Amino acid sequence: MPSTDSRLPLLGGRLSVDFANATPSNANLPWERLILFLESTDIVSSERGAHLLSLPQSDLQAAQALLQKAWRLGTALRKVFAAMIRKQRILAGWIAPINEILRITEGHDELVGQDNSWKIEFVAREGGLDWLLAAVARSGAEIVAEGARARLRVCANPGCGMFFYDNSRTRRRRWCSMAVCGNRSKVAAFARNHPSARHASN
């Protein structure tokens, strides 16, 4: 596993939501960031991640093809999630990259032993790299299939824009992270409502 300080912050509550947040909206998705995401979400081990990091040197074409698919998947997920939150129609073209990964990555789940415990791992029928995105595509498909019942939200901080899946008991979560955006909002609100406290600290 990557060391704690090198893991990406995963605040989305669902794998595909974290993926949409972690991939940039422009076409510049660095290979290192994709591998860091795969490690941070335990899709690959740190050993496999280290091996994948060197792939652009040994097989640039394979790395570029996966990056392109990852970028298309992230872009599609952001468009789909934004439409769902706004209660707008989801276009078939946005679904195509999700289905493309689901179609290519046929396979099965298998129990794999690890340090006196067992975990379920997806074993792809194909030997290519597309299977690395299979769990993300599946997670996205599940959210789309939930339709209006999906508890997708966007952070209430207008400067943030991160998506999250509201798993809270009250279903009233407003922030991607209470520790980050929530506290900033509370501090700003306190400063607006108590101007004397702001002047006293200067």
Phi, psi and omega in degrees: 000148176292154179296154188306321184284345181262357180282146177288147175288121182251097187249358189283337179084346175218148185303313183292329178291317176298321180295317178299321179289327187276338182264133184291155181283339175274175186281004184264081175261108181293141179303319181298323181291320178298315180294321178299320177297314181298323177286316183298331181261006179062024173290323174232154176284167178295328178294314178295322178299317179298321178294317181294327180303328182271359183301319180303333178284326183266329181211077184301321182297317179294318179296316180294322179296317179293319178301316180298316179293321179295317179296316179298319179296313179299317179297316180297316180298317179298317180295316180296313182296318179298318179296319180296318180296321180275000182058043177255168180290139176268124182280144181300327180296333178283333181281333185306314179296329178292311180296326180301315179290317180299322182290317184287329189262049173294145181175209182208160174275148181215142175281130182235128180283141180206111177050060178064017176221170182236144173221156180271127177238146177276129178248114184282148176287323179273152182266004183284193184267349185300334181299338179298335182259000186300313183295325178294312180299319180297317178299317178297317179298320180297319180292317179300318181294335177292334178060227184295342180282345182297133182264050178283140177221166171238144184305137181289347176285114184298338179271002185259291178082005179285142175276155169207158177256120187281097177264009183291155182297320183276346183059036180235021179298137184243340189242150175298323178210126177296325182291333182255278185292322181297313179294321178301317180295319180295319179296317180295319180295319179298317180296322179293320185276343181228072183299332181294325180293324180293317181290326183294329182279349180276000000 
